[in-house]
Amino acid sequence: MSAPVVLVTGAAGGMGGAIARRFAAGGWRVAATDLDDAALSVLEAEVPLVARVPADLRFAEACHGVLGETMARAGRLDALVNAAGVWREGPVESFTEADFDLLIAVNLKSAFFMCAAAIPALRATRGAIVNISSDAGRHGNVGAAAYCASKGGLTNFTKALALDLAPDLVRANVVSPGDTATPMLDFQAERYGGGDPAAYKAALLARYPQGTRARFVRPEEVAELVFFLCQPTAAAITGADYSIDFGYTAGK
Ligand SMILES: NC(=O)c1ccc[n+]([C@@H]2O[C@H](COP(=O)([O-])OP(=O)(O)OC[C@H]3O[C@@H](n4cnc5c(N)ncnc54)[C@H](O)[C@@H]3O)[C@@H](O)[C@H]2O)c1
């Protein structure tokens, strides 16, 4: 049997890249897609890719195109990991329609149509889906209502999908990280930190129960959990939402 194949969206990003590296280290063949092809080529210098497919996943047609290209190159699909995402924050009354549409299109719609496109191939392998949601998919975050809407939608969509796919033994799970040290977190702090990104990050860390010992989640830690969820040993796990957040949501 040829090595299993994972398709990772947002593979040029912090978590997506770590996930691609983890699967490659575990002997899987990796197909990678992202909006940013230059960053994908940096990943490819490190991780051999069975398919490198730049695409803007806001559009269903693009999602189907990525699947088609992956199947043409790899011939099978055993896991789909949706890690593409964007962050915007701000009060509801002044939030722009463009930012709202972007959050929904990238964080929710792209995962929905990537799953839709991948279902036939995953049925053939009894494969697995992991959607990267967020603690913001489980409860409200102050100042991030639209992001919470996108991630709450993604989390609940994944649970419904798990039920739909259960008769075919295809699994679908959610991983919900807390604040994770990636370019997205740097972007948040730069854009919304009021000129003091370090203070923005310190305020995030102050919410964690570790107190002065709090740190951000590492993308490699998220990747380890995602990799586990795609193994045959995780056959009993579907429709689950795993937090990886130092206990941040435990008391919510
Ligand atoms: N970093 C955090 O603190 C954190 C916490 C919880 C959840 N998340 C979620 O984890 C996932 C990974 O985020 P990350 O922290 O690695 O961020 P990141 O910014 O490092 O990576 C996100 C990737 O998504 C890609 N992307 C954006 N728009 C796209 C589009 N239209 N089409 C295709 N690709 C597109 C970007 O090019 C980027 O490479 C996201 O869904 C994010 O919402 C992040």
The ligand as an SDF file (V2000), in Angstrom:
LIG
                    3D

 44 48  0  0  0  0  0  0  0  0999 V2000
   -2.7370   31.5990   16.3030 N   0  0  0  0  0  0  0  0  0  0  0  0
   -3.7130   31.5240   17.2060 C   0  0  0  0  0  0  0  0  0  0  0  0
   -3.6210   32.0800   18.3200 O   0  0  0  0  0  0  0  0  0  0  0  0
   -4.9400   30.6930   16.9050 C   0  0  0  0  0  0  0  0  0  0  0  0
   -5.7310   30.2980   18.0000 C   0  0  0  0  0  0  0  0  0  0  0  0
   -6.8540   29.5180   17.7700 C   0  0  0  0  0  0  0  0  0  0  0  0
   -7.1830   29.1480   16.4750 C   0  0  0  0  0  0  0  0  0  0  0  0
   -6.4080   29.5590   15.4250 N   0  0  0  0  0  0  0  0  0  0  0  0
   -6.7760   29.1050   14.0910 C   0  0  0  0  0  0  0  0  0  0  0  0
   -5.7710   28.2110   13.6470 O   0  0  0  0  0  0  0  0  0  0  0  0
   -5.7420   28.1890   12.2140 C   0  0  0  0  0  0  0  0  0  0  0  0
   -4.2950   28.3870   11.7630 C   0  0  0  0  0  0  0  0  0  0  0  0
   -3.9150   29.7100   12.1190 O   0  0  0  0  0  0  0  0  0  0  0  0
   -2.3940   30.1580   12.3120 P   0  0  0  0  0  0  0  0  0  0  0  0
   -2.2880   30.6720   13.6890 O   0  0  0  0  0  0  0  0  0  0  0  0
   -1.4760   29.1080   11.8230 O   0  0  0  0  0  0  0  0  0  0  0  0
   -2.3870   31.4320   11.3490 O   0  0  0  0  0  0  0  0  0  0  0  0
   -1.4160   31.8270   10.1360 P   0  0  0  0  0  0  0  0  0  0  0  0
   -1.8090   33.2190    9.7870 O   0  0  0  0  0  0  0  0  0  0  0  0
   -0.0180   31.5570   10.5000 O   0  0  0  0  0  0  0  0  0  0  0  0
   -1.8570   30.8220    8.9800 O   0  0  0  0  0  0  0  0  0  0  0  0
   -3.0930   30.9140    8.3210 C   0  0  0  0  0  0  0  0  0  0  0  0
   -2.8840   30.5970    6.8630 C   0  0  0  0  0  0  0  0  0  0  0  0
   -4.1590   30.6910    6.1790 O   0  0  0  0  0  0  0  0  0  0  0  0
   -3.9040   31.1960    4.8930 C   0  0  0  0  0  0  0  0  0  0  0  0
   -5.0780   31.8120    4.2870 N   0  0  0  0  0  0  0  0  0  0  0  0
   -5.6740   32.9680    4.6480 C   0  0  0  0  0  0  0  0  0  0  0  0
   -6.6620   33.2710    3.7910 N   0  0  0  0  0  0  0  0  0  0  0  0
   -6.7080   32.2740    2.8720 C   0  0  0  0  0  0  0  0  0  0  0  0
   -7.5030   32.0260    1.7270 C   0  0  0  0  0  0  0  0  0  0  0  0
   -8.4540   32.8980    1.3380 N   0  0  0  0  0  0  0  0  0  0  0  0
   -7.2760   30.9110    1.0030 N   0  0  0  0  0  0  0  0  0  0  0  0
   -6.2840   30.0490    1.3730 C   0  0  0  0  0  0  0  0  0  0  0  0
   -5.4880   30.2350    2.4500 N   0  0  0  0  0  0  0  0  0  0  0  0
   -5.6980   31.3410    3.1810 C   0  0  0  0  0  0  0  0  0  0  0  0
   -2.7990   32.2310    5.1100 C   0  0  0  0  0  0  0  0  0  0  0  0
   -2.1140   32.5330    3.8930 O   0  0  0  0  0  0  0  0  0  0  0  0
   -1.9250   31.5640    6.1650 C   0  0  0  0  0  0  0  0  0  0  0  0
   -0.8330   30.8660    5.5900 O   0  0  0  0  0  0  0  0  0  0  0  0
   -6.7000   29.3040   11.7700 C   0  0  0  0  0  0  0  0  0  0  0  0
   -7.9350   28.7520   11.4070 O   0  0  0  0  0  0  0  0  0  0  0  0
   -6.8590   30.1570   13.0150 C   0  0  0  0  0  0  0  0  0  0  0  0
   -8.0860   30.8530   13.0200 O   0  0  0  0  0  0  0  0  0  0  0  0
   -5.2920   30.3210   15.6220 C   0  0  0  0  0  0  0  0  0  0  0  0
  1  2  1  0
  2  3  2  0
  2  4  1  0
  4  5  1  0
  4 44  2  0
  5  6  2  0
  6  7  1  0
  7  8  2  0
  8  9  1  0
  8 44  1  0
  9 10  1  0
  9 42  1  0
 10 11  1  0
 11 12  1  0
 11 40  1  0
 12 13  1  0
 13 14  1  0
 14 15  2  0
 14 16  1  0
 14 17  1  0
 17 18  1  0
 18 19  2  0
 18 20  1  0
 18 21  1  0
 21 22  1  0
 22 23  1  0
 23 24  1  0
 23 38  1  0
 24 25  1  0
 25 26  1  0
 25 36  1  0
 26 27  1  0
 26 35  1  0
 27 28  2  0
 28 29  1  0
 29 30  1  0
 29 35  2  0
 30 31  1  0
 30 32  2  0
 32 33  1  0
 33 34  2  0
 34 35  1  0
 36 37  1  0
 36 38  1  0
 38 39  1  0
 40 41  1  0
 40 42  1  0
 42 43  1  0
M  CHG  2   8   1  16  -1
M  END
$$$$
